[in-house]
Amino acid sequence: MGQIDDIAKTRRTVKLLPDQSLAGPGLSRETVEALLETAGFAPFHRACAPARCGDGAVEPWRVHALDKAGCVALIPRLGDLPKTPGKIVNMLAAADALLLVTWLPEEGREWSASDLNMEHIAATGAMIQTLLLAATEQGIGNYWSSGGVLAREAFDVLGIGTEEVLLGAIFLWPDAPDGVEAKPGKLRGQRSAPAHWTRWIEVPVS
C-alpha cells in the first residue's frame, strides 16, 4: 500500500472544546483553498441542475468558508437563535477555519426517493472525505460535524440559500494547547475488519 493508505489509517476524528477562543493566526485562505482544490477532484456523476447552478459551477456541492476571525465573529450571532448552539460554540472558539459543505437537491424531486439526488449526496460525501485526507496529509486536524444549529437555523446569518442542504461542517484545528479538551471520535475503536461487512458472491457458471 502507498501513501494514501497511511493517510486514511492515521486520520483521526477529534473535537477541540475550549472555554474561550484560542489565540493564533488560524489557517491562511491560500492553505484552505489549496485543500479545496484537491477536494474538488472528488468524483461526481451528474452536474447539478442548471436552475441550481446560477454561479456557473457544475459540481453538486458548494462550500461556505469561514477563517478564524469569521468563526469567532459567528459565536455571538448564534446566541440569537431559538435553538441552543451547544458544543458548536466551543468548536468555533477553537477552529482555525470552518468549511460548510452543502449539496444542491434537484428542484421538485424528493431527495430520499431520487437516485440523482442520492448521487449528489454521495459525490459531496466523497468530496468531504478527500478534503479530510488532504488536511491530514498537511498535518491539519479535522472534524466532520453534522453542524448542529448550523445545519439550518444559521443559514440566514451565514447567507446560505435555502435551496442548499448542509452535509458537513468541517472544522480545521490547530494543535491542541495544554488544558484544552480534545474529544476523540466515539466509533473508531469499534471499527471491524472488512470480512464483517463484505460478502463475496459466487455466481454459478451457466
C-alpha positions in Angstrom: 0.0 0.0 0.0 1.1 3.6 -0.7 0.8 6.9 1.0 -3.0 7.2 0.7 -3.3 4.0 2.8 -1.2 5.5 5.6 -3.1 8.8 5.5 -6.5 7.1 5.6 -5.5 5.0 8.6 -3.9 7.7 10.6 -6.7 10.3 10.2 -8.4 10.9 13.5 -11.7 12.5 14.4 -11.0 14.9 17.2 -13.1 17.8 18.7 -11.4 20.7 20.4 -13.7 22.2 23.1 -12.0 25.2 24.7 -13.9 27.6 27.0 -12.7 30.6 25.2 -11.3 31.5 21.8 -7.8 30.1 21.2 -5.0 32.6 20.2 -3.2 32.2 16.9 -3.5 33.4 13.3 -5.5 30.4 12.0 -5.0 29.0 8.6 -4.4 31.3 5.6 -7.0 31.4 2.9 -4.4 30.1 0.5 -3.9 27.0 2.6 -7.6 26.3 2.8 -8.1 27.0 -0.9 -5.3 24.5 -1.7 -7.2 21.9 0.3 -10.4 22.7 -1.6 -8.6 22.4 -4.9 -7.6 18.9 -4.0 -11.0 18.0 -2.7 -12.6 19.3 -5.9 -11.1 16.3 -7.8 -13.6 14.0 -6.0 -15.8 12.2 -8.5 -19.4 13.3 -9.3 -21.6 11.5 -11.8 -24.0 14.3 -12.8 -23.9 18.1 -13.0 -26.3 19.9 -10.7 -29.4 21.1 -12.5 -28.9 24.4 -14.4 -31.6 26.1 -12.3 -29.4 25.4 -9.2 -26.1 26.4 -10.8 -26.5 30.1 -11.3 -22.9 30.6 -10.2 -21.7 28.6 -13.2 -20.2 25.6 -11.2 -21.5 22.2 -12.3 -20.4 20.4 -9.1 -23.4 19.2 -7.0 -21.7 20.7 -3.9 -20.9 24.2 -2.6 -18.6 25.3 0.2 -19.1 28.3 2.5 -15.8 29.1 4.2 -15.0 31.0 7.4 -11.5 31.8 8.5 -10.5 32.0 12.2 -11.8 35.6 12.6 -15.1 34.6 11.0 -15.5 31.7 13.3 -15.0 33.9 16.3 -17.4 36.6 14.9 -20.1 34.0 14.4 -20.2 32.9 18.0 -22.3 35.9 19.4 -24.6 35.7 16.4 -25.6 32.2 17.3 -26.9 33.4 20.7 -29.9 35.0 18.9 -31.1 31.6 17.5 -34.1 29.9 19.1 -32.1 26.6 19.2 -29.2 26.3 21.6 -25.8 26.1 19.7 -24.4 23.7 22.3 -20.8 22.5 21.6 -20.7 24.3 18.3 -19.7 27.5 20.2 -16.7 25.7 21.8 -15.7 24.3 18.4 -15.9 27.7 16.8 -13.7 29.1 19.5 -11.0 26.5 18.7 -11.3 26.4 14.9 -8.6 27.7 12.5 -11.2 27.5 9.8 -14.7 26.2 9.2 -16.0 24.8 5.9 -19.7 24.3 5.5 -20.2 21.8 2.7 -23.7 21.7 1.2 -25.3 19.8 -1.7 -27.9 21.0 -4.2 -31.1 18.9 -4.4 -32.8 18.6 -7.8 -35.7 21.0 -7.7 -39.1 19.3 -7.4 -37.7 15.9 -6.6 -37.9 14.2 -3.2 -34.3 13.6 -2.3 -34.8 10.4 -0.4 -36.6 8.8 -3.4 -34.4 10.3 -6.2 -31.4 8.3 -7.4 -30.0 11.5 -8.9 -30.1 13.3 -5.6 -28.6 10.3 -3.9 -25.7 10.6 -6.4 -25.3 14.2 -5.4 -25.1 13.3 -1.7 -22.6 10.5 -2.4 -20.5 12.8 -4.5 -20.5 15.5 -1.9 -19.5 12.9 0.7 -16.6 11.8 -1.5 -15.5 15.5 -1.7 -15.6 15.8 2.1 -13.5 12.7 2.6 -11.0 13.9 0.0 -10.8 17.2 1.9 -10.3 15.4 5.3 -7.5 13.3 3.8 -5.8 16.3 2.2 -5.9 18.1 5.6 -4.5 15.1 7.3 -1.6 14.9 4.8 -0.8 18.5 5.7 -0.9 17.8 9.4 -4.1 19.8 9.9 -6.5 18.4 12.5 -10.1 18.0 11.2 -13.6 17.0 12.3 -16.7 16.3 10.2 -19.7 17.5 12.1 -23.3 17.3 11.1 -23.4 21.0 12.0 -26.0 21.3 14.8 -27.6 24.7 14.6 -25.5 25.4 11.5 -27.5 22.8 9.6 -30.4 25.2 9.0 -31.1 27.7 11.8 -27.9 29.7 10.9 -28.4 29.8 7.1 -29.7 33.3 7.2 -26.9 34.5 9.3 -24.3 32.9 7.0 -26.0 33.9 3.8 -26.6 30.4 2.6 -29.6 29.8 0.3 -32.5 27.7 1.4 -32.1 25.6 -1.8 -28.9 24.1 -0.3 -28.6 21.3 2.3 -25.7 21.0 4.7 -23.9 17.7 4.6 -20.9 18.5 6.7 -19.5 21.3 8.9 -15.7 20.7 8.5 -13.7 22.1 11.4 -10.0 22.5 10.8 -8.0 22.6 14.0 -4.7 23.9 15.4 -2.6 21.7 17.6 -4.5 21.4 20.9 -2.9 23.6 23.6 -2.4 22.2 27.1 -5.5 22.2 29.2 -7.9 22.2 26.2 -10.3 19.3 26.0 -9.6 17.2 22.9 -12.5 14.8 22.5 -11.9 11.8 20.2 -14.5 10.2 17.9 -16.7 7.6 19.5 -16.7 4.8 16.9 -13.1 4.5 15.8 -12.4 1.7 18.4 -15.5 -0.2 17.2 -14.4 -0.5 13.6 -14.5 -4.0 12.2 -12.4 -5.8 9.6 -13.8 -5.9 6.0 -14.7 -9.5 6.5 -17.5 -8.4 8.8 -19.2 -6.2 6.1 -18.1 -7.8 2.9 -19.8 -10.7 1.2 -18.1 -12.4 -1.8 -20.6 -13.7 -4.3 -20.1 -16.9 -6.2 -22.0 -16.6 -9.4 -22.9 -20.0 -10.9 -21.3 -20.6 -14.3 -24.1 -21.3 -16.8 
